[in-house]
């Protein structure tokens, strides 16, 4: 063994471990930092199979052995200390050979229960160039199901926090040249300044980097293993010449969106220009990873009443000035639906029901005994015909397989769909587009880069009939006036403006999700805040901040 390394014999297998009572740092191919040259031996007799929770002593011992073996480049030994050596072995070997890691110092932190945090300072070397790659990760110790031994629970994220199943670390000549993404006015958009755009920029590079020109450099990246998922650059060893990709983002609006969602633990917002469909901002909290604003799939709550009102007008059920009943609760095939705090509106109009978000009015007017021939598929048909919901939007980066989903339903689920519950799913971009469609009088497919990138075809929809467009504008405008549920959030937002609030109850979640969509001038936005409560309380201020920036 290397000079200065401590050796222990565990079941006949050698492992490099740190000396001393606490943790030291493990140094790949350069011995162990801390520790001495003493040789400790343990009994080679088969240990008695243990059961029960993993102890603190077991957590400390197996994590030290695993990290030491990994740091020493001994992938087979490290893999045998996990609960999935068949998967862990190749991944650990690829860390050394595929990522070209020539040296790594791994420093464990203080265990918290069965979790052990640690930091890695790796040196990546390729074609005479070396650079450091530093990051933090953690591992969890579990008890083996068949052996009873304490083992490291294998997850790709142990090697790097951004690694997922099927992905690998790679170092070499980049697949495509890096790109410089710029906003609508030519200002550069960086991941550092606009964190939510990180996954967007990575995707633009993977999809359109070759089309943007530029020359490749040498990099370390996470290879996703899928053409539909962007690779993640981690380190540049030798810079190439980036190509330039112009986006529709407005840097000022993007900055406001980033700031607005940062207030909440989980929130998303998207902003669209109604007259063109150009996406002016997209932001998520947390900023890195899953782009929930474009790919989320959740019930949108009462923001769906925009579409339901359009369906009601389309089929002659009620218009803005028509009287509708808004009782405290209503029955639909044995299920009871009610308003918030069981409020009611006596002798009110559809506009009043809309701006105060009366659930029962939107259900009672279309009850099974008074459907006027309305099929259970009618809501989805209206959503697709006029709002483009359910089509595939070629935005330029991944969205959901169909943008928004309003499937056919039956029984009480049909009533639930009218108020944005049941099987309906949308995201911030989808509800932003609802407002944009009303403001423009017709659907314009949201897009982030021009259709020339990738030679894409945009989704289309019929323009709103004039009476429906006018009616929706009247109702959304009323929601921003005194007495409307959107009035407080939209205070100070320039006119002409309109909005709709929403809250969606989620199974096993104590507080409903907060939804809001609105427009001001030629900008529309939609937002969702997880467990944010009423639409005007959390998502409303997010949308308002974005609209004010436009």
N, C-alpha and C positions, 0 to 999 in steps of 0.2 A: 504494500500500500504506500501512498505518497507520504513523504516525511511530514510529521506534525499532525497526521490524521489519527483519530482514535478509532479503534476497530472493536466491534462487538460481534459475537457469533450468535445468530438467531436461527435456530433450526438448521444449522449447517450452512446458512447463507451469510456472506459478509455484507455489512452495511456501514457506511460512513456516518458517524453521529457526532454531535457537538458535545464537548466536555463541559464540566461545571454543573451547578445546580440548575441554572436558568438556561435560556436559549442563547445560542451563539448565532453567527451568520454562516451560511453554507456557501462555499465558493467552488464553482464548477471547474474541475481539472486543476485547481490550485490549492487543494487542501481545504481545511476548515478553519475559519476565523474563530479564535478562542479555542480552548481545549488543550490537551497535552498528548503525549505519545503513549500514554498508558493503555494496555490492552486489557479490556474487561471481558470476562467470559460468563455465559449463563448456561444452565443445564440444557443439554440437547435433548432431554427426554420430552416426549410429547406432552404438552401442558393439558391440564384438565379442561374440558370444554366448559366455558363460562356462559352465563345467561344474565338477563337483567340489563339495566341501563349501563352505558359505558361510563367508567369512572374517570375522574380527573387525571389520575395517574396513567391510565390507559390512553387517554387523549393526548397527553404530553408525550408519552413514549412513542406511539405509532406516528404521530405527526412529525416528530424529530427524525425518525428513521426514514419516513417517506421524503421529506424535504432534503435530507442529506443525500439520499440516493439520487433524487432528481438533480440536485446541484452537482453531483459527481458525474452526471451524464450516464448513469446506470439505469437505463429505461426499464429493463426487464425486472430488476430488483424493485424499483419504485412501483411498477405495475402490480407486482405480487402483494404489495401492501395496500392495494385498493380492493373494493368489492366487485370490480369489473376489469380484471387484468387483460382480457382479450381486447377490449376497446382501449384501455388506458395505455397499453404497451406501444402500439403504433403511434398514438398521439404524442407520447413522451419522446419517442424516437424522432418524430417529425419536428419537434421543438428544437432539437439539436441540429438535425441534418437539413430539414426543409427550410427552417427559419435562419439557418446559418449562425446559430448562437455559439460563439467561441468561448464565452465566459459568462457566468452568472453568479451573483451573490444573492442568496435568499435569506432574509432576516425575519424570523417569526416574531409576532407580537404576543401579548398576553392572551391565553385562551379565555373564551367566554362560554362556559358550559362545554359543549362538544365542538364548538367552532374555534378555529385558530386563524387569526388574520396574519398576513405576512406581506412583505414587500420584496420585489424582485428588481435587481439592477443588472440587466443583461447587456452584453456587448455583442453586437451583430457585425460580422465581418464578411465582405464579399468583394472579390476582385480588387484586393488591396485597400479597400476602404472600410473603416471600422467606426461605428457610432453606438452610443449607449441608448438603451430602451428601458425606461424605469416605469413601474406601475405597482399597484397593490391588488391583492386578491385574498381569498380565504378558502379554507377547507373545512369539512365537517367529518367527524369520526363516528362511525356506526359499528354495530356488532354484526359480524358475519352470520348469515342465516344458517349455514351448514356447519361452520367451524366454531362459531362462538367467539372468534378472535376479533379484537378491535381493528377496524380497517378504515382507510380513507374512502369516503363516499365519492365515487368517480363522477365528475362532471367536467365537460370541456372548459368551463369557466375557471376551474382550478388553475389551469395553465395561463390563462389570460381572461380577465372579466368580460371581454367582448366575444369570446369564443362560444359558439353554439354547436349543437349536434350537426355533424356533416361538414363543418368548417375546419380549416387548417391554417396554421401560420406559414407564410411563405416569404422568402427573400430572393430577389432577382430582378431582372429587367421587367419593368411594369408592363401589364397587358396593353394598356393604352396610356397616352400622354395625360398628364394632369390637366385640369382645366381651371380657368379663372372665370367664375360666375359673376356676372354684373347685373345690376338692376336696370330698370326701364330707362334710366338716364345715364347709364354707363358707370355708375359707382360700384366698386368691387364689393362683393358679398363674401365675407369670410366666416368660417365656423367659430372663430374666437369672438367676433363681434356679434354674430347672430347664431347662437348655439342651435336653435331649432332647425336651421338650414343645413346642419352637418350631414344628415342622412340624405337630404335632397341633393346637395352638391355631389356627394359620393355616387348617387344614382345617375345624375346627369353625366358624370364622367364615364361611368361604365356603359351607359347607353349611347352617348353621343360624342365621347371623347375623340374617336377617330374622325368623325365628321367635323369636329371643331379645329382640327389641325394640331400643331404642336409636335414635340418630339419626346420620346419616352426617356425616363431616368431609371435609376436603381432604387428600389424601395423594399420595405418590409410591410406586408399587409396581411389581413385576414381574408383568405379565399373562402367565400361563402359556399362554394360548391354548387351554386345555382345561378342560372342566368337571370332569374327573376328577382334575386336578392343582391343588392350592391355589395361589392367587396369593400373592406374598411381599411384605408391606408393608416399605418401606424408610425412609420419612420421613413424619412427620405435620406438615403445614403449619397446619392448623386442626382442633382436636380436636372430634369429635362426642361424643355421649353413648353409651358402650358398653352393650350388653346383657349380661346375665349368663347363662352356661351352666354348669350343675352337672355335674361329671364324677364318676366313681367312684374317681378317684385318691385315695390316702391320702398326704398331703404327707410324713409321716414315712417311709413306705416308699419313696416316690419319691426322697427325699433319699439314702437308703441305696443305692438302685439306681444313681443318678447317680455316687455316690462309688465304688461297686464296679466299674463298667465303665471308669471313668476310668483305672484301673490299666493297662489294655491298649490297644494301638493300634486293634484292631478287636474289638469285643465287643458283645453284646446280651443283655438280660435282660427278662423280663416276669413279672409276678406277678398271680395270679388268686385270688379268693375261691371255694373249691370249692362252698360251699352255695348261691351265687347266680350265679356267673360274672362278677361285677363285677371289672374290671381295677383293681388297686391301684397298679401301677407299670409303667412302660415306659421303658427307657433304652438308649442306644446310644453307642458310641465309634467314630468321631467322632460328636458330638452332633447336628450340623446336617446337613440334606440327607435322604438316603435313610433311611427308618425300617425298618432291617433286622429289628428285633424282630418287626414285623408283616408285612413284605413280603419277607423273605429266603426263599430256596429252596435248601436244601442238604441233603445226606444227613445224617440225625440220628444215625448210628452206633447204638451199643447201647442208647440210650434207647428204640429201637424194640422192644426185647425185652419191654417192657410189653405191647405189642399182640400180639407173637408168642406170649407166654405165654398171653394170653387166648384166642388162636386154638387153641393146643394143648389148653387145657382145654375149650373149646367143642366140639372134635371128638374128645374122649376120647383124645388122644395121651398126655398126661401131666398130673399134678397136682402140687401143691407137695411132697408126700411120696413121689412115685413115683421109682424109680431110673431114671436116664438115663446114657448113656455120655458121657463128656467126654474123648476122646482128644486128643493133641497136635495132630492134623490130621485132616481128613476129605475124602473125594472126593465131588463131585457132578457127574456127567456130564462127567468129564474135567478138572474144575478143582479145585485143592486149596485148602481153607480151613484156617486154623490159628489157634490161640490166641496171645495175647501171650507171647512168649518160649517158645512151644510147651509151656505148662504143661498138666497134666492133673489130673483129679479121679477117683480110683478109687472105684467103688461109691457115687457121690454121688447126691443127690436133685436134682430140678428147682430147688428152693429154693437149694441150694448152688451149682448152676450159674448161677442168676440173680444171686446176691449176689457171686459171684466173676467174673461176666461171661464165662462160657465160651461162646465162639462155636460150637464144634463140637457141643456138646450140643443147641443150638437148630437145628442143621442135620441132624445125624445121626438125630435122632428122627423126622424127616420126609423122609428120603432117598427118592429115586424108588422104591426097592424096599420101602419101609415107609411109604407115604403114607396108608394107610387111607382112600383116596378123597379126599384133600385136593386140591382144584383149585388151579391157579396164581393164581386170583382170590380165594382164601380169605382171604388176609391183608388185602387191600383191603376185602373185605366185612365182616370183623370190625372193621376200623378205622372204617368208616363207620357200621356198625350200632350200636356201643357208644360210640365215642369222638368221633363227629361229624367225623372226618378225611375230607376230600374233599367236604364240604358247603361252602356259601358262608355265611360268618359275617357278619352285619350288625352289626359292632362299633361303627360310628359314624364311623370314619375308614377309609381304604383298608387292606386286607390283600391277600393273594394272591387270584387269581381263584377258586381253590378253596383252602380252608384246610387245607394239607397235601395231599400227593398220594401215593397208594399204587397205582400202575397195575398192571394185569395184566402178568406177565412170563413168560419161558420160559427153559429151559436153566439155566445157572449163575446167571443173574440172579435166578432165583427163590430160590435158596439165599442169595444176597447180600442179598436184601430182608429175610430173616428176622433179619439182624443190622444192619439199618438202612443198607444200602449199595444198590448198583444204581440203579434209577430213582426211589427214594423221595426226596421232598424235604419239609422242614419248616423251621420257624423257632422262635425262643424262645417265642413265644406258643403255638404248637402243642404243644410239648413240656411247657410249663407246664400246659396243659389236660389232657394225659395224666395227670399227677399229680393234678390237681384232680378228674378223673373217678374215679380210684381212691379218693381220700379221701372223696368224696361218695357213691360207689356208683353214680354215674350222671353223664352229661354235662350240663353247663349251659353254653350258648354264652357265651363271653367277650364282654363289652360294656363300652364306655367312657362312653356316655351312654344315658339311658333310651330305650326303644324309641319313646316318643312323639316324639322328635326325628326328623323325616323319616318318621314312621309306618312303622317298619321291622318286619319279621317275623324272629324269631329261629329259627335252625336247631335241630332237635331230634334226639334219638337214643334208642334203647331203653336202659332201665336195665340195668346189669350184672346178670346172674343172680347170686343170692346166693353160690353156690359160687365163681364166678369172681372176684367182688368180694373175698371173703374170702381166696382164694388169692393174688391180686395184692397185697393188703395185707400178707399174711404175707411174701411175697418182698421187697417194697420195704422193709419194716421190717428184715428180715434183712440187707439191703445196708448198713444203717447201724450194724450191730453189729460187734464185733471180727472181723476176717477178711473183712468186706465191703468192696467197692471204694469205697463212699461213707462209710465209718466216719470217716475222718480229717476230711473236709470238714464232716461233720454234727456233729462234736463241739461240744457247747455249745448246739446247736439244741434247743429244748424239745420234749419228747414230748407227744402221740403224733406220730411222725414216720416218714417213709419216703423212699426216694430210689432213683435209678438213674443210673449213670454211662454215658458213651459217648464214643467217639472215632471219627472218620470220616476215612478216608484220601481225599485229594483229588488228582486227577491233577496231576503236576508240582509238588507241594508237599512239601517235605522233611519237615515235621512235620504230624501229623494235627490236625484241628480238635477242640477240647475241648468236649464237651456234658455237661450235667447237668440233672436235673430232680428235684424233691423237694417234700415238703409238711411242714408243722408246724402243728398246730392247724387253724384255718380259713384257711390261706394256703398256696398252692402257687406255685412259681416254676420257670422254665426259663431256661437261659442257654447261649450258645455263645461261645467265644473262638477266633478264627481262629488257626490254627497254635499252639494252646495245649497240644497233647499230650494226655495222659491226662485223662479227664473229671474226676477228683477233684483234679487238680493246679491247674487254672485256672478252669474254669466252676464247679466245686464250691464254692470259696470265695465266688464271686460270688453264687450262690444262697443260701449260708448267711448271708451278710451281710443279704440281703433278708429272709429268713425270720426272723432274729433281730429285725429292726426291726418285724415285724408282731406 
